[in-house]
Amino acid sequence: MGMTQTQKILAAHAGLAEVKAGQLINAKLDIVLGNDITTPVAINEFEKAGFDGVFDKEHIAIVLDHFVPNKDIKSATQSKQCREFANKYDILNFYDVGQMGIEHALLPEKGIVTAGDCVIGADSHTCTYGALGAFSTGVGSTDMAAGMAIVSSNIPLWERTIHENGCGLCVDPTKPEEIAGALEWLRDHPAEAERMGRAGRRAAQETYNWAVQKEALFALYNKLMGEKRP
């Protein structure tokens, strides 16, 4: 029997040939979403665990859409915490007053969520994106915090990249005890987590970006074209 659309999306994001109901996997996330109510809780857990770097500043979305403009001091404080976090980690998809809308309408309108994506969001209505052909599910704020941290599946290419740059931990995605162990280790070693965060940012700035990679790609194209010339 073939896989469902959801299974195909999850298998592709976990680097597996197939997945089955009840199987535990470690899937790469296209978007981690939070709003002005759930994100502050996630930030608290993120900082409590000692994390000092997000997995990808372009694949986190924070939308202030519940109590913005703020209705009281508490909601203003929550929004302030979201702004400070977004500024600290240079979150690309941060939507504040004048930019935000209903989060689950805004992200598709902005092209942030598309067919085939794997999305988690700290909001129960995140499953809306199933209408777009994506896999999406609501999670708790603590899950959102874990989704933003740097723990990767031990897929050979990812593992080599992370180990060479010393910017994270790699685990077997089929073993939940390894995933939990890695998160606990990062929580218990905040200084090392901070060092990994800096290393990951440095690797993205110096190596894993289009400005650098395009030269290597063009060199490969030129080499292949030259080999084919008579």
N, C-alpha and C positions, 0 to 999 in steps of 0.2 A: 504494500500500500504506500502511495506517495505521501509526501509531507504537505501539511496545510501551508497557507501563505505565512502565517505567524511562525511556524517551524522553520520555513525556508529563510526568513529574515533573521531569526535567532541563530540558526546554524551558520549563516554567512558572517554574522558579527562575532561569532565565537570561534571561527576558523575550523569548523567541524563539517564533515560530509553530511551528517544528519543529526537531528536531535529528536528525543522522544518525550512524551508526557511524563512528568515526574523526575526528569533528569536535571541535575544541578550543573549550570554552566557559568562561565565568566565571559560575558559579552562586551564587546567594545560599544560604547555609547556615542550616538551622534549628537544628542542634546540631553543636558540635565537642566530641568526647569524648576524655578521656584518663584513665589510671589512675596508680597510684603508681609504676609502673615507667617508663612512656612520657612522662608529663607533665614530670618533671624535665628530660629531654632537650629537650623542646619549650620549656620555660621558658628554658633556657640559650641556645637558638637565638633565641628571641624577644628576649631581652635583648641578645644579641650583635649583632642587627640594629638595635638602638637604638629598638625600639618602646616606647611608653609609654602605650598605650591599647588596649583590646580592642574588637572590633567591636560586641559586645553582651554585657553581663554576664549577661543572662538566657538566652543561647543557647550557653553553654559549660558543659559538665558534667565534673566531676572526681570520680572515685570511687576511694577508697583500698581496693582489694579483693584485692590479691595478697599483700602481706606486712604486713597490719594485723589484729591487733596485731603490732607489729614483732618480727622474729626476731633482729635484730642492729643494730649501730650504723649500718651503711650504709642499711638499709631505714628506720630511724628518721630519718636525715638526709634521705632522699628524701621522706618524708611531711611533714617539717618544711618543706621547700622548697615543696611543694604548698600547705600551709596558708598560708604567708606570701604566696604569689602570689594565692591565693583571697581573702585578707583585703585585700591591696593593691588589687585590682581589683573587690572586692565581688562575687565570683562567686556567683550565686544558688544554682546546683545543685552544691554542694560537699558530698560525703558522706564523713564521717570515722568514726572508731570509734563504734559504737553506732547508726549511721545507715546505714552502707553494707551492701551485699550484692553478689552477683555482678552486675557492672555491666550486663550485657546482659539480665538479668532485672529489675534495679532500675528502669532508665529507663522501660520500658513500664509497670511497675507504678505508677510515679509519674505516668504520663501525659505524660512529657517527650517521648517519641517516639510519633507516631501516623501513620495512613495519609496518604500524600501528602507526607511530610516528606523533606528532603534532608539526609543525615547523613554526616559523616566522623568516624572515630575512630581514635586511635593504638592499635589493637588489631585483630588479624587476624579476630576473631570479630564485628566490627561488622556484617557482612553479615547477622547474625541478624534484623535489623529488616525485612528483605525479607518475612518471614512476616507482618508487620503491614501490608503494602502500602506500605512506605516505600522510598525508594532509600537504601541505606547501603553504605559500603565502608570497609575498613580502609586506613589510610595510615601513612606514617612519621611520626616525631615532628617532623621538620623541616616536613612538610606541615601538621601540626597547628599549628605555630608560625605559618606563613603564614596559615592559616585564621582565626586569632584577630586578625590585624592589620586595619587599616582601608584597604583598597583596594577600590574599587567599580566595577561596570560603568557605562559612560557612558550609562545609560538616562536620558532627559531629566529626569524627576522627581528621581531620585537625584542626578544630576549637579548640578542646580540647588541642591538642599538642601546637598550637600557643599561646593560652591563658595561659597554664601552664608555658610556658617558656618566655612569654612576648616578643615574637620576631616578631610580625607583627600585621596586621589588617585583620579581616575577614568580608566579605561582602556577601550579597545575590547575586549570579551570574546572577539572572534574572532581577536585578535592576541596570541599568547603572548609575543612579544617586548616588547609594551607592559606586560603583567602583570609579567614578569621585571624590566623596567626600573624600574617603580614600586617594587617590593620592594627592589631594589638602591639606589634613590634614598633611600628611607626608612632603609635600613641605613647609608648614607653620610652622612646628615644627621640625627643623633640629636636635636639641639636642635629642629629643625623638626618632627620626628616627635613630640617631647614636646609642643610647642605645639599641634599638631593634636589630640593626645589630650586635652589640657585643653579645647580648643575643642569637641570632640565631647561631652565630658561636660557642659560648660556648656550646650550646645544641648539635650541631653536633659533636663537639669534645668529649664531655663527655658522651653523651647518645645515639644519633642516628647515630651509626656507627657499622660496623660489629664486631669489637673487643668486644664491649659491648653486642650487641644484640645476638651474637652467643651463649653466655653463657646462656642467658634466653631461647633461642630456644632449646639448648641441655637439659636444665633442664626440659623443657616441654616434650621433647621426652622421657627422662628417666622416668618421672612421668607417662606418658601414657603407656610406655612399662611395667613399674612395675605394673600398675593396671591390665594389661592383663595377667600377669603371674599367674599360678595356685597356 
